[in-house]
């Protein structure tokens, strides 16, 4: 359980930053070189590499180096644990709201 929590922490941390979410959005369209990912960003290449390292550490992105070119690719299956965690909470709250609705329906005074 702790390992799963640590993985979730890494994933949520990685996705908490707008720059990294933008990189993930770009990688949803297909693999991209580091230069392509850095192009729209107003930051130094070492900073871009730091963001990519965070995405790689949580397993969401993998990169391969061929010669002098590093290409990054999204690992979308890594989002499964986040999706499960969110869906469990969504289901819990849906059940709570259903029970609240039932309670309120029973508590309403009869119309006169």
C-alpha positions, 0 to 999 in steps of 0.5 A: 500500500505504501508503494502505491501511495508513493507512486500516487504522490509522485504522479500528482506532484508531476501533474501539479505543474502547468508546464509538465501538464503541457508537456503531457498534452503535447506527448498525447499527440505522439513522441517528441524530442526535448527540443520540440518540447522546449520550443514553446516554453520560455525557459532554459533547456536545463529547466526543461530537462528538470521537468522531464526528469520529474515526469520520468521519475513517476513513470509517465514519460520515458525517453530514448537517446539516439545519437545527440537527440533525446526523444520522449514518449508518453506512458499513458498506462501509468495514469491507471492508478490515478484514475482508479484513485479518483474513481473510488472517491467519485463513487464514494461521493456519489453514494453519499449524495444519493443517501443525502437525497434520500434523507432529504426526500424523507424529511420534506414536510407533506404538501398542504 
